[in-house]
């Protein structure tokens, strides 16, 4: 097939590869390829599937005209091999687009493909919930405005106009989204608090080692007996015991009754 490289100054966007993508596991005996065509009319498409990302080892090459999907049967093994695919689009001027847009998939057995379903669905880029909310919103707009454009949008999406039911669906969907947002915010706050507490604990352990040493030495000096200077028979005693000694001596000298608590308050 003769191909002309695109040398125009304005490149046309390449076909968007919808399925399979991102190494999805599919049944190799029947692989359904789906893509979005170029916005320009009259383009024709060629599917290429290779065993390598450089497309040196082509496994499938099919000219498909203006089709935007194709089912390829019995072309791939079901042993978990990885394949790469792209769609070359030839516009009306004969320029080729899409050579650099590549997706991949894993060709497995039917059971393996069933164990790895696509999420979200290939036909719904944002997932079925988003499509449901979108359809319900269009129906509500049609009820409120009675505009023909919204009824046409419903028809394009395959939605049957049901009136109040759609409003209920939209309300439930929005309420569910609000609940999910609250849950996410709560989890974020809890996680943030835990992270901050862990950080503070780590800082307290890791920083200011000299301060920790000074505090430990001070606690030792205030809480134990120790000989200070042997030649002068000087001793260090715990601070609590020292307070009791001072109080007793003062009591003996004055004949008054003291308590350690009174002595401490008087000293303060």
C-alpha positions as CSV (number, residue, x, y, z in Angstrom):
1,X,0.0,0.0,0.0
2,X,1.5,3.3,-1.0
3,X,1.8,5.8,1.8
4,X,2.6,9.5,1.8
5,X,4.0,11.2,4.9
6,X,2.2,14.2,6.2
7,X,4.3,17.3,5.3
8,X,1.6,19.9,5.8
9,X,2.2,22.7,8.2
10,X,-1.0,21.9,10.1
11,X,-1.1,18.3,11.3
12,X,-4.5,16.7,11.6
13,X,-5.1,14.9,14.9
14,X,-4.6,11.1,14.8
15,X,-7.3,8.6,15.4
16,X,-8.0,8.1,19.1
17,X,-7.5,4.5,20.1
18,X,-10.3,3.4,22.4
19,X,-9.9,-0.3,22.9
20,X,-7.9,-2.3,23.8
21,X,-5.6,0.0,25.7
22,X,-3.0,0.2,28.5
23,X,-2.1,-3.5,28.3
24,X,-5.7,-4.7,28.8
25,X,-6.1,-8.4,29.0
26,X,-8.3,-9.6,26.1
27,X,-9.3,-12.9,24.6
28,X,-6.8,-13.4,21.8
29,X,-9.1,-15.5,19.7
30,X,-11.4,-12.5,19.1
31,X,-10.0,-9.0,19.7
32,X,-12.4,-6.1,19.2
33,X,-10.5,-2.9,18.1
34,X,-12.2,0.4,18.4
35,X,-11.0,3.9,17.6
36,X,-12.4,7.4,16.9
37,X,-12.0,8.6,13.3
38,X,-10.5,11.9,12.2
39,X,-12.8,14.9,12.3
40,X,-12.3,15.3,8.6
41,X,-14.7,13.3,6.4
42,X,-13.4,10.9,3.7
43,X,-10.5,9.4,5.6
44,X,-9.7,5.7,5.3
45,X,-8.1,3.5,8.0
46,X,-5.6,0.7,8.2
47,X,-5.2,-1.4,11.3
48,X,-1.7,-2.6,12.2
49,X,-0.9,-5.0,15.0
50,X,2.7,-6.0,15.8
51,X,4.7,-8.0,18.3
52,X,7.0,-5.1,19.0
53,X,6.4,-1.4,19.6
54,X,8.5,-0.4,16.5
55,X,6.1,-2.4,14.3
56,X,8.9,-4.3,12.6
57,X,7.2,-7.6,13.3
58,X,3.7,-7.1,11.9
59,X,1.1,-9.7,12.8
60,X,-2.0,-8.0,11.3
61,X,-2.4,-5.4,8.7
62,X,-5.9,-4.7,7.3
63,X,-7.3,-1.9,5.2
64,X,-10.7,-1.1,6.6
65,X,-12.0,1.8,4.5
66,X,-14.0,4.3,6.6
67,X,-14.7,1.8,9.5
68,X,-14.1,2.8,13.0
69,X,-13.9,-0.7,14.6
70,X,-13.1,-4.2,13.6
71,X,-13.2,-7.7,15.2
72,X,-10.1,-9.8,14.5
73,X,-10.5,-13.5,15.0
74,X,-7.8,-16.2,15.4
75,X,-4.9,-13.9,14.8
76,X,-3.2,-14.0,18.2
77,X,-2.1,-16.7,20.6
78,X,-3.7,-16.9,24.0
79,X,-0.5,-17.3,26.0
80,X,-0.3,-13.9,27.6
81,X,1.8,-12.3,24.9
82,X,1.9,-8.5,24.6
83,X,0.9,-6.9,21.3
84,X,1.0,-3.3,20.0
85,X,-1.6,-1.7,17.7
86,X,-2.2,1.5,15.8
87,X,-4.6,2.9,13.2
88,X,-3.1,4.7,10.2
89,X,-5.5,7.2,8.8
90,X,-5.2,8.4,5.2
91,X,-6.9,11.7,4.6
92,X,-8.4,13.0,1.3
93,X,-5.0,14.5,0.3
94,X,-3.2,11.1,0.8
95,X,-1.4,12.1,4.1
96,X,-0.9,9.5,6.8
97,X,-1.8,10.2,10.4
98,X,-1.5,8.1,13.5
99,X,1.9,6.3,13.1
100,X,3.0,7.6,16.5
101,X,-0.2,6.8,18.4
102,X,0.2,3.3,19.8
103,X,-1.7,1.2,22.3
104,X,-1.0,-2.3,23.7
105,X,-2.9,-5.3,24.9
106,X,-2.2,-8.7,26.4
107,X,-3.6,-11.7,24.5
108,X,-4.9,-14.2,27.0
109,X,-7.5,-16.9,27.3
110,X,-11.2,-16.3,27.6
111,X,-11.1,-16.9,31.3
112,X,-8.2,-14.5,31.8
113,X,-10.0,-11.8,29.8
114,X,-13.2,-12.3,32.0
115,X,-11.1,-11.9,35.1
116,X,-9.8,-8.5,33.9
117,X,-12.9,-6.6,32.7
118,X,-12.5,-3.2,31.2
119,X,-13.1,-0.3,33.7
120,X,-14.6,2.0,32.7
121,X,-16.5,0.6,29.8
122,X,-14.9,1.3,26.4
123,X,-18.0,3.0,25.1
124,X,-18.2,5.2,28.2
125,X,-14.9,7.1,28.6
126,X,-15.8,8.4,32.0
127,X,-17.6,5.2,33.2
128,X,-21.2,4.2,33.4
129,X,-22.0,6.4,36.4
130,X,-20.8,9.5,34.6
131,X,-22.8,8.6,31.5
132,X,-25.9,8.0,33.7
133,X,-25.5,11.4,35.3
134,X,-25.0,13.1,31.9
135,X,-28.1,11.4,30.5
136,X,-30.2,12.4,33.5
137,X,-29.0,16.0,33.3
138,X,-29.9,16.2,29.6
139,X,-33.4,14.9,30.4
140,X,-33.9,17.4,33.3
141,X,-32.8,20.2,30.9
142,X,-35.3,19.0,28.4
143,X,-38.1,19.0,31.0
144,X,-37.2,22.5,32.2
145,X,-36.6,24.2,28.9
146,X,-38.7,22.1,26.6
147,X,-35.9,22.8,24.0
148,X,-35.8,20.5,21.0
149,X,-32.0,20.3,21.1
150,X,-32.1,18.5,24.4
151,X,-34.6,15.9,23.1
152,X,-32.3,15.4,20.2
153,X,-29.3,14.9,22.5
154,X,-31.4,12.3,24.4
155,X,-32.1,10.4,21.2
156,X,-28.4,10.4,20.3
157,X,-27.5,8.9,23.7
158,X,-30.2,6.3,23.3
159,X,-32.1,7.7,26.3
160,X,-35.9,7.3,26.5
161,X,-37.5,10.4,27.9
162,X,-39.2,9.4,31.2
163,X,-39.8,12.7,33.0
164,X,-39.6,12.8,36.8
165,X,-37.6,9.6,37.0
166,X,-34.6,11.2,35.5
167,X,-34.7,14.0,38.1
168,X,-34.7,11.4,40.8
169,X,-31.8,9.6,39.2
170,X,-29.9,12.9,38.9
171,X,-30.6,13.7,42.6
172,X,-29.4,10.3,43.8
173,X,-26.3,10.6,41.7
174,X,-25.5,14.0,42.9
175,X,-26.1,13.0,46.5
176,X,-23.8,10.0,46.0
177,X,-21.1,12.2,44.6
178,X,-21.5,14.6,47.6
179,X,-21.2,11.7,50.1
180,X,-18.1,10.5,48.3
181,X,-16.5,14.0,48.4
182,X,-17.2,14.2,52.2
183,X,-15.7,10.8,52.7
184,X,-12.6,11.7,50.7
185,X,-12.2,15.0,52.6
186,X,-12.5,13.2,56.0
187,X,-10.0,10.5,55.0
188,X,-7.6,13.2,53.9
189,X,-7.9,15.1,57.2
190,X,-7.4,12.0,59.3
191,X,-4.4,11.0,57.2
192,X,-3.0,14.5,57.4
193,X,-3.3,14.5,61.2
194,X,-1.6,11.1,61.5
195,X,1.2,12.3,59.2
196,X,1.7,15.5,61.3
197,X,1.8,13.5,64.5
198,X,4.3,11.1,63.1
199,X,6.4,14.0,61.8
200,X,6.4,15.8,65.2
201,X,7.4,12.6,67.0
202,X,10.2,12.1,64.5
203,X,11.4,15.7,65.0
204,X,11.3,15.3,68.7
205,X,13.4,12.2,68.5
206,X,15.8,13.4,65.8
207,X,16.4,17.1,66.6
208,X,18.2,18.8,69.5
209,X,20.2,15.8,70.8
210,X,22.2,18.2,73.0
211,X,19.0,19.3,74.7
212,X,18.0,15.7,75.3
213,X,21.4,15.1,76.9
214,X,21.2,18.1,79.1
215,X,17.8,17.2,80.3
216,X,18.9,13.6,81.1
217,X,21.9,14.8,83.0
218,X,19.8,17.3,85.0
219,X,17.3,14.6,85.9
220,X,20.2,12.4,87.0
221,X,21.7,15.1,89.3
222,X,18.3,15.9,90.9
223,X,17.3,12.3,91.6
224,X,20.3,10.3,93.0
225,X,22.9,10.2,95.8
226,X,26.5,10.9,94.7
227,X,29.9,11.9,96.2
228,X,30.8,15.3,94.9
229,X,34.2,16.0,96.5
230,X,35.8,13.3,98.6
231,X,38.3,15.6,100.3
232,X,35.6,17.8,101.7
233,X,33.1,15.0,102.3
234,X,30.6,16.7,100.1
235,X,27.7,14.6,98.9
236,X,24.8,15.2,96.5
237,X,21.3,13.9,97.6
238,X,18.0,13.8,95.7
239,X,16.1,17.1,95.6
240,X,13.1,15.7,97.5
241,X,15.4,14.5,100.3
242,X,17.2,17.8,100.4
243,X,13.9,19.7,100.8
244,X,13.0,17.5,103.8
245,X,16.4,18.1,105.4
246,X,16.1,21.9,105.1
247,X,12.6,21.9,106.5
248,X,13.6,19.7,109.5
249,X,16.6,22.0,110.3
250,X,14.4,25.1,110.2
251,X,11.9,23.4,112.5
252,X,14.6,22.5,115.0
253,X,16.0,26.1,115.0
254,X,12.8,28.0,115.4
255,X,10.6,25.5,117.1
256,X,7.9,26.1,114.5
257,X,6.2,23.5,112.5
258,X,6.9,23.5,108.7
259,X,6.0,21.4,105.8
260,X,7.8,20.8,102.6
261,X,4.9,22.3,100.7
262,X,4.8,25.5,102.8
263,X,8.6,25.8,102.4
264,X,8.4,25.5,98.6
265,X,5.6,28.1,98.4
266,X,7.5,30.5,100.6
267,X,10.5,30.0,98.5
268,X,8.6,30.8,95.3
